[in-house]
Amino acid sequence: MNATKYDTYTNPLIERYASKEMSHVFSHTFKFTTWRRLWIALAEAEKSLGLEISSEQIEEMKANIAPIDFDKAREIEAKTRHDVMAHVHTFGIACPKAMPIIHLGATSAFVTDNTDLIQIREALTLLVKRMTPLLKALSEFALTHKSLPTLGFTHFQPAQCTTVGKRATLWLLELSLDFQELCRIIDALPFRGVKGTTGTQASFLNLFSGDHEKVKKLDTLVSKNMGFEKVLPVTGQTYTRKLDAQVASALSGIAQTTHKLANDIRLLQNLKEIEEPFEKSQIGSSAMAYKRNPMRSERLTALSRYMLSLCTSPAMTAAEQWFERTLDDSANKRLSIPELFLAADAALILSLNICDGLVVYPKVINRHIQDELPFMATENIIMEAVKKGGDRQQLHEQIRVHSMEAGKQVKMQGQKNDLLERITTDSTFNLSEQELATILDLSRFIGRAPEQTEEFIQEHIKPLIEQGMQYGSIEKMDLQV
């Protein structure tokens, strides 16, 4: 049988869900060209500090960053069983003059770990760019519906009213916390730098004939050359895997937010109050043609759950590292970190797709409010009746009895809630239909929800959107090769 691409497993995150931009960050091309850029940065810094490295050697390396002969690298790795040395030799074949000084004084972690941190920084930046339009879309939705009353729910049981826009601010708040955490990590992320085999820089101290200041300067020069102002002050052979765990924790935060967002929308779609976008020719069910299933929100739930499951791996890996290093981190990192970012990328793309096209049904929302409003208004009714001379305790008892009877009508007979009619015809309350209508004005039941929505977006979300725009747009990403 002739093998085709359909005969081997392909990762659905890459094939179906994540973007080409995020896939590129964790591609072979990005990874191994970054290795070559690191070797160039190392050689340039070593040359500037007095080692015998020629400009010709460095220019030769720069001219051969790409393309990479991946077939040759695989062939050498099959013999040496060492990926870094396979690429050292492959680069050396392309740069025969520079071959003697490629990877000079370095250990494998110099390229592997520093590249991991570069990939993490690039991926975090991409997620910030993804979150910015999502913050904007949800803000616009919240402001549009800031004054539209809707039933609040606690325990998924009807509670006091809120507004559709105010509820959206709850999603926005969690998203804003995730956004700020990503920005904090980007700003704080350190480079491993040039630390040597077990972190002592012994090989570089030997290269520079015992000159400690030059070794320290080398560490700083290479890190700044690769765009990092912060450098880990100490390492073992690798950078501390606590960094991976902290990044995973931030991505877990995104998963928690998108999971709640998706679940809320799924519940609202069941109530027919709000729906996710539904294409004209979209099929909701293969058997039930009338159905409009919340398929995108369900997919978002699934992706978010997958992220949450992945987030434990970096934490366990960080806990498991022995002394200066063990290699039980490698296979785990190759899987968990890229897939976490790919899943986060997919989740945010899907979140924007959903939130940018939410459909609101005000009449359905109002009907649900009217079903519950008589019960919610009982305290207001008692207070108005007291103002007209009624006895609070007697009124409380009467409204309790009427509420129980009205509840029976709804639950046992399937009838509408007739509590208001019962109160209107009960002389104990001495309230007219007009007076009841005034009491039941929905604007009295939403508190400061419209004002809270405006203030929150103006004071807290707009500055984050402006901050996110400084990172640039996805379309203008510079995918370095």
C-alpha positions as CSV (number, residue, x, y, z in Angstrom):
1,M,0.0,0.0,0.0
2,N,1.3,3.4,-0.9
3,A,1.4,5.6,2.2
4,T,-0.3,9.0,2.0
5,K,-0.7,11.9,4.4
6,Y,-4.0,10.4,5.4
7,D,-2.3,7.2,6.7
8,T,-0.6,8.9,9.6
9,Y,-1.9,10.8,12.6
10,T,-2.1,14.6,12.3
11,N,-2.6,16.9,15.3
12,P,-6.1,18.4,15.2
13,L,-4.8,21.5,17.0
14,I,-2.7,22.3,13.9
15,E,-5.1,20.9,11.3
16,R,-8.4,22.3,12.6
17,Y,-8.1,24.8,15.4
18,A,-4.9,26.8,15.9
19,S,-3.6,29.5,13.6
20,K,-0.7,29.4,11.2
21,E,1.0,32.1,13.3
22,M,1.1,30.0,16.5
23,S,2.0,26.8,14.5
24,H,4.9,28.7,13.0
25,V,6.3,29.7,16.5
26,F,6.7,26.0,17.4
27,S,7.7,24.9,13.9
28,H,11.1,23.3,13.0
29,T,11.9,26.3,10.8
30,F,11.4,28.8,13.7
31,K,13.2,26.5,16.2
32,F,16.3,25.7,14.3
33,T,16.8,29.1,12.6
34,T,16.7,30.4,16.2
35,W,19.4,28.0,17.1
36,R,21.5,29.4,14.3
37,R,20.7,33.0,15.4
38,L,21.9,32.1,18.9
39,W,25.1,30.6,17.6
40,I,25.7,33.9,15.7
41,A,24.9,36.0,18.7
42,L,27.4,33.9,20.8
43,A,30.1,34.2,18.2
44,E,29.6,38.0,17.8
45,A,29.8,38.5,21.6
46,E,32.9,36.2,21.9
47,K,34.6,38.1,19.1
48,S,33.8,41.5,20.7
49,L,35.4,40.3,23.9
50,G,38.6,39.3,22.2
51,L,38.3,35.7,21.0
52,E,39.9,35.0,17.6
53,I,36.7,34.9,15.5
54,S,36.7,36.6,12.1
55,S,34.1,38.8,10.6
56,E,34.2,36.5,7.6
57,Q,33.1,33.6,9.8
58,I,30.2,35.5,11.3
59,E,29.1,36.8,7.9
60,E,29.1,33.3,6.5
61,M,26.9,32.1,9.4
62,K,24.5,35.0,8.8
63,A,24.2,34.2,5.1
64,N,23.2,30.6,6.0
65,I,20.5,31.0,8.7
66,A,18.1,29.6,6.1
67,P,17.3,27.3,4.4
68,I,18.2,24.4,6.6
69,D,19.0,21.0,5.2
70,F,16.7,19.0,7.5
71,D,17.4,15.8,5.7
72,K,21.1,16.1,6.4
73,A,20.3,16.9,10.1
74,R,18.1,13.8,10.4
75,E,20.8,11.7,8.8
76,I,23.5,12.9,11.3
77,E,21.1,12.6,14.3
78,A,20.4,9.0,13.4
79,K,24.1,8.3,13.7
80,T,25.0,10.5,16.7
81,R,21.7,10.2,18.6
82,H,22.1,13.9,19.5
83,D,19.9,16.6,18.0
84,V,22.1,19.6,18.9
85,M,25.3,18.1,17.5
86,A,23.4,17.0,14.4
87,H,22.5,20.7,13.7
88,V,26.0,21.9,14.7
89,H,27.4,19.7,11.9
90,T,24.6,20.6,9.5
91,F,25.3,24.3,10.0
92,G,29.0,23.6,9.7
93,I,28.6,21.9,6.4
94,A,26.8,25.1,5.2
95,C,29.5,27.3,6.8
96,P,32.9,25.5,6.4
97,K,34.9,28.6,7.5
98,A,32.8,29.1,10.6
99,M,32.7,25.4,11.5
100,P,35.5,25.6,14.1
101,I,33.8,28.3,16.2
102,I,30.1,27.3,16.0
103,H,28.8,26.5,19.5
104,L,32.1,27.5,21.0
105,G,32.1,26.9,24.8
106,A,28.4,26.2,24.8
107,T,26.3,23.3,26.1
108,S,23.2,22.0,24.3
109,A,20.9,23.9,26.7
110,F,22.4,27.1,25.3
111,V,20.4,26.7,22.1
112,T,17.5,24.4,23.4
113,D,16.6,26.4,26.5
114,N,17.1,29.9,25.1
115,T,15.1,28.9,22.1
116,D,12.3,27.6,24.3
117,L,12.2,31.0,26.1
118,I,12.1,32.9,22.8
119,Q,9.3,30.7,21.6
120,I,7.4,31.2,24.9
121,R,7.8,35.0,24.6
122,E,6.6,35.0,20.9
123,A,3.7,32.8,21.8
124,L,2.7,34.9,24.8
125,T,2.8,38.0,22.6
126,L,0.6,36.4,20.0
127,L,-1.9,35.5,22.7
128,V,-2.0,39.2,23.9
129,K,-2.7,40.1,20.3
130,R,-5.5,37.6,20.2
131,M,-7.0,38.8,23.4
132,T,-7.1,42.5,22.5
133,P,-9.9,42.3,19.8
134,L,-11.8,39.9,22.2
135,L,-11.7,42.5,24.9
136,K,-12.9,45.1,22.4
137,A,-15.8,42.9,21.0
138,L,-17.0,42.0,24.5
139,S,-16.8,45.7,25.6
140,E,-19.0,46.8,22.6
141,F,-21.5,44.0,23.4
142,A,-21.6,45.0,27.1
143,L,-22.1,48.7,26.3
144,T,-24.8,48.0,23.7
145,H,-26.8,45.9,26.2
146,K,-25.8,47.8,29.4
147,S,-29.4,48.7,30.2
148,L,-31.2,45.6,29.0
149,P,-32.7,43.9,32.1
150,T,-32.3,40.2,32.4
151,L,-32.8,37.6,35.1
152,G,-29.8,37.1,37.3
153,F,-29.1,33.5,38.3
154,T,-27.5,32.1,41.5
155,H,-27.3,28.3,41.6
156,F,-28.9,28.6,38.1
157,Q,-32.1,29.6,39.9
158,P,-33.7,33.0,39.2
159,A,-32.3,35.7,41.4
160,Q,-32.4,39.5,41.3
161,C,-32.3,41.2,37.9
162,T,-29.0,42.3,36.3
163,T,-28.5,43.5,32.7
164,V,-27.2,41.6,29.7
165,G,-24.3,44.1,29.5
166,K,-23.4,43.8,33.2
167,R,-23.3,40.1,32.9
168,A,-20.8,40.4,30.0
169,T,-18.6,42.5,32.3
170,L,-18.1,39.4,34.5
171,W,-16.6,37.6,31.4
172,L,-14.6,40.8,30.7
173,L,-13.2,41.0,34.2
174,E,-11.8,37.4,34.1
175,L,-10.4,38.0,30.6
176,S,-8.8,41.2,31.8
177,L,-7.0,39.4,34.7
178,D,-5.7,36.9,32.2
179,F,-4.5,39.6,29.9
180,Q,-2.7,41.4,32.6
181,E,-1.0,38.2,33.7
182,L,0.3,37.5,30.2
183,C,1.7,41.0,30.0
184,R,3.3,40.7,33.4
185,I,5.0,37.4,32.4
186,I,6.2,38.9,29.0
187,D,7.8,41.8,30.9
188,A,9.3,39.6,33.6
189,L,10.5,36.7,31.4
190,P,14.2,36.2,31.8
191,F,16.7,34.6,29.4
192,R,18.8,31.6,30.4
193,G,21.8,33.2,28.8
194,V,25.3,31.8,28.6
195,K,25.8,29.6,31.7
196,G,27.8,26.5,30.6
197,T,27.3,22.9,31.3
198,T,26.1,22.9,34.9
199,G,25.5,26.6,35.2
200,T,29.0,27.5,36.5
201,Q,30.2,29.1,33.2
202,A,33.5,27.1,33.7
203,S,34.0,26.5,29.9
204,F,33.7,30.2,29.2
205,L,36.0,31.1,32.1
206,N,38.5,28.9,30.5
207,L,38.0,30.5,27.0
208,F,38.6,33.9,28.5
209,S,41.6,32.8,30.5
210,G,40.0,33.3,33.9
211,D,38.5,36.8,33.2
212,H,35.3,36.8,35.2
213,E,34.2,40.2,34.0
214,K,34.3,39.1,30.3
215,V,32.3,36.0,31.1
216,K,29.7,38.1,32.8
217,K,29.7,40.5,29.9
218,L,29.2,37.6,27.5
219,D,26.1,36.6,29.3
220,T,24.7,40.1,29.1
221,L,25.7,40.7,25.4
222,V,24.1,37.5,24.1
223,S,20.9,38.0,26.0
224,K,20.5,41.6,24.9
225,N,21.3,40.6,21.3
226,M,18.3,38.2,21.5
227,G,16.0,40.9,22.9
228,F,16.1,40.0,26.6
229,E,16.9,42.7,29.2
230,K,16.5,40.2,32.1
231,V,18.8,37.2,32.5
232,L,18.5,34.5,35.1
233,P,21.2,35.2,37.7
234,V,21.8,31.5,38.3
235,T,20.9,28.2,36.6
236,G,21.8,24.6,36.6
237,Q,22.3,23.1,33.1
238,T,18.8,24.4,32.2
239,Y,16.6,27.3,33.2
240,T,14.4,26.6,36.1
241,R,11.3,24.7,35.0
242,K,9.3,26.9,37.4
243,L,9.2,29.3,34.4
244,D,7.3,26.7,32.4
245,A,5.0,26.1,35.3
246,Q,4.3,29.8,35.7
247,V,3.5,30.1,32.0
248,A,1.2,27.1,32.2
249,S,-0.6,28.6,35.1
250,A,-1.3,31.8,33.1
251,L,-2.7,29.7,30.2
252,S,-4.7,27.7,32.8
253,G,-6.3,31.1,33.7
254,I,-7.3,31.6,30.1
255,A,-8.8,28.2,30.0
256,Q,-10.8,28.8,33.1
257,T,-12.2,32.1,31.6
258,T,-13.1,30.7,28.2
259,H,-14.6,27.6,29.8
260,K,-17.0,29.7,31.9
261,L,-17.8,32.0,29.0
262,A,-18.7,29.0,26.8
263,N,-20.8,27.3,29.5
264,D,-22.7,30.5,30.2
265,I,-23.5,31.0,26.5
266,R,-24.6,27.3,26.3
267,L,-27.0,27.8,29.2
268,L,-28.3,31.0,27.7
269,Q,-28.8,29.4,24.4
270,N,-30.8,26.7,26.1
271,L,-33.0,29.5,27.5
272,K,-33.2,31.0,24.0
273,E,-32.1,34.3,25.4
274,I,-28.8,34.6,23.7
275,E,-27.3,32.5,20.8
276,E,-23.9,32.1,19.4
277,P,-23.6,32.9,15.6
278,F,-25.3,30.4,13.4
279,E,-24.6,30.2,9.7
280,K,-27.4,30.2,7.2
281,S,-26.5,26.8,5.9
282,Q,-25.2,25.4,9.2
283,I,-26.6,22.0,10.3
284,G,-27.3,21.7,14.0
285,S,-28.2,18.0,14.1
286,S,-28.0,15.2,11.5
287,A,-31.3,13.8,12.9
288,M,-33.2,16.9,14.2
289,A,-33.2,19.5,11.5
290,Y,-34.8,22.2,13.7
291,K,-31.9,22.2,16.2
292,R,-29.5,25.1,16.7
293,N,-26.9,23.5,18.8
294,P,-24.2,25.8,20.5
295,M,-21.5,23.9,18.6
296,R,-18.8,26.6,18.8
297,S,-19.3,27.1,22.5
298,E,-19.2,23.3,23.0
299,R,-15.9,23.2,21.1
300,L,-14.6,26.0,23.2
301,T,-15.5,24.1,26.3
302,A,-13.6,21.1,25.0
303,L,-10.5,23.0,24.1
304,S,-10.5,24.8,27.5
305,R,-10.9,21.5,29.3
306,Y,-7.9,20.1,27.3
307,M,-5.8,23.1,28.3
308,L,-6.7,22.6,32.0
309,S,-5.6,18.9,31.8
310,L,-2.3,19.9,30.2
311,C,-1.4,22.5,32.8
312,T,-0.5,20.0,35.4
313,S,2.4,18.6,33.4
314,P,4.8,21.6,33.7
315,A,4.2,21.8,37.4
316,M,5.0,18.1,37.9
317,T,8.0,18.5,35.7
318,A,9.3,21.4,37.7
319,A,8.9,19.4,40.9
320,E,10.7,16.4,39.5
321,Q,14.0,18.0,38.4
322,W,17.1,16.7,40.2
323,F,20.0,18.9,41.2
324,E,21.5,20.6,38.1
325,R,19.2,18.7,35.6
326,T,17.5,15.5,34.6
327,L,16.3,14.7,31.1
328,D,12.8,13.6,32.1
329,D,11.6,17.1,31.3
330,S,12.4,17.0,27.5
331,A,9.7,14.8,26.1
332,N,7.1,16.4,28.4
333,K,8.1,19.9,27.4
334,R,8.0,19.0,23.7
335,L,4.4,18.0,24.1
336,S,2.8,20.1,26.8
337,I,4.2,23.6,26.2
338,P,3.5,23.8,22.4
339,E,0.1,22.2,22.8
340,L,-0.9,24.5,25.6
341,F,-0.2,27.5,23.4
342,L,-1.8,26.0,20.3
343,A,-5.0,25.2,22.4
344,A,-5.0,28.7,24.0
345,D,-4.6,30.3,20.5
346,A,-7.5,28.2,19.2
347,A,-9.7,29.0,22.3
348,L,-9.2,32.7,21.8
349,I,-9.8,32.6,18.1
350,L,-13.1,30.8,18.8
351,S,-14.0,33.1,21.7
352,L,-13.7,36.1,19.4
353,N,-15.7,34.3,16.7
354,I,-18.5,33.7,19.2
355,C,-18.5,37.0,21.0
356,D,-18.3,39.1,17.8
357,G,-21.6,37.6,16.7
358,L,-23.8,37.0,19.7
359,V,-27.5,37.3,19.0
360,V,-29.7,38.6,21.8
361,Y,-33.5,38.0,22.1
362,P,-34.9,40.8,24.3
363,K,-38.6,39.5,24.1
364,V,-37.6,36.1,25.4
365,I,-35.5,37.7,28.1
366,N,-38.4,39.9,29.1
367,R,-40.8,37.0,29.2
368,H,-38.6,35.1,31.6
369,I,-38.3,38.2,33.8
370,Q,-42.1,38.6,33.8
371,D,-42.5,35.0,34.9
372,E,-40.4,35.7,38.0
373,L,-40.9,39.4,38.6
374,P,-43.9,39.1,40.8
375,F,-41.9,37.0,43.3
376,M,-38.9,39.3,43.1
377,A,-41.1,42.3,43.7
378,T,-42.8,41.1,46.9
379,E,-40.6,43.1,49.2
380,N,-41.1,46.3,47.2
381,I,-44.9,45.6,47.2
382,I,-45.0,45.2,51.0
383,M,-43.1,48.5,51.5
384,E,-45.4,50.4,49.2
385,A,-48.5,49.0,51.0
386,V,-47.0,49.9,54.4
387,K,-46.6,53.5,53.1
388,K,-50.3,53.5,52.5
389,G,-51.0,52.5,56.1
390,G,-50.8,48.7,55.9
391,D,-49.5,46.4,58.7
392,R,-46.2,44.9,57.6
393,Q,-46.6,41.6,59.4
394,Q,-50.1,41.1,58.1
395,L,-49.0,42.1,54.6
396,H,-46.0,39.7,54.8
397,E,-48.3,36.8,55.7
398,Q,-50.8,37.6,53.0
399,I,-48.1,37.9,50.3
400,R,-46.6,34.6,51.5
401,V,-50.0,32.8,51.1
402,H,-50.6,34.3,47.7
403,S,-47.0,33.4,46.6
404,M,-47.5,29.8,47.6
405,E,-50.8,29.6,45.7
406,A,-49.3,31.3,42.6
407,G,-46.4,28.9,42.8
408,K,-48.7,26.0,42.7
409,Q,-50.5,27.4,39.7
410,V,-47.1,27.6,37.9
411,K,-45.5,24.3,39.0
412,M,-48.5,22.0,39.3
413,Q,-51.0,23.3,36.8
414,G,-48.6,24.8,34.3
415,Q,-50.5,28.1,34.4
416,K,-49.0,31.6,34.3
417,N,-47.9,33.4,37.5
418,D,-51.0,35.1,38.8
419,L,-49.5,36.6,41.9
420,L,-50.0,40.2,40.8
421,E,-53.7,39.6,40.1
422,R,-54.2,38.1,43.5
423,I,-52.5,41.2,45.1
424,T,-54.6,43.7,43.1
425,T,-57.8,42.1,44.2
426,D,-56.8,41.8,47.8
427,S,-57.9,44.9,49.7
428,T,-55.3,44.3,52.4
429,F,-52.7,45.8,50.0
430,N,-54.8,48.7,48.8
431,L,-52.8,49.0,45.6
432,S,-54.1,49.8,42.1
433,E,-52.9,48.2,38.9
434,Q,-51.2,51.5,38.0
435,E,-49.4,51.6,41.3
436,L,-48.3,48.0,40.8
437,A,-47.0,48.8,37.3
438,T,-44.9,51.6,38.8
439,I,-43.5,49.3,41.4
440,L,-42.7,46.7,38.7
441,D,-40.8,49.2,36.5
442,L,-37.7,47.1,35.6
443,S,-35.4,50.1,35.9
444,R,-36.0,49.8,39.7
445,F,-34.6,46.3,39.7
446,I,-31.2,46.6,38.0
447,G,-29.5,48.9,40.5
448,R,-26.3,50.5,39.1
449,A,-25.8,47.8,36.4
450,P,-25.7,50.3,33.5
451,E,-23.4,52.7,35.3
452,Q,-21.2,49.9,36.6
453,T,-20.8,48.6,33.0
454,E,-19.8,52.0,31.6
455,E,-17.4,52.8,34.5
456,F,-15.8,49.4,34.4
457,I,-15.1,49.4,30.6
458,Q,-14.0,53.1,30.6
459,E,-11.7,52.8,33.6
460,H,-10.4,49.2,33.4
461,I,-10.9,47.7,30.0
462,K,-10.2,50.5,27.5
463,P,-6.6,51.0,29.0
464,L,-6.0,47.3,28.4
465,I,-7.2,47.5,24.8
466,E,-4.8,50.4,24.2
467,Q,-2.0,48.5,25.9
468,G,-2.7,45.4,23.7
469,M,-2.7,47.5,20.5
470,Q,0.8,48.5,21.3
471,Y,1.8,44.9,20.7
472,G,0.6,45.2,17.1
473,S,-1.9,43.2,15.1
474,I,-1.8,39.5,14.1
475,E,-1.8,40.5,10.4
476,K,1.5,42.5,10.9
477,M,3.3,39.8,12.8
478,D,7.0,39.4,11.8
479,L,7.4,35.6,11.5
480,Q,11.1,35.5,11.8
481,V,13.1,32.9,9.8
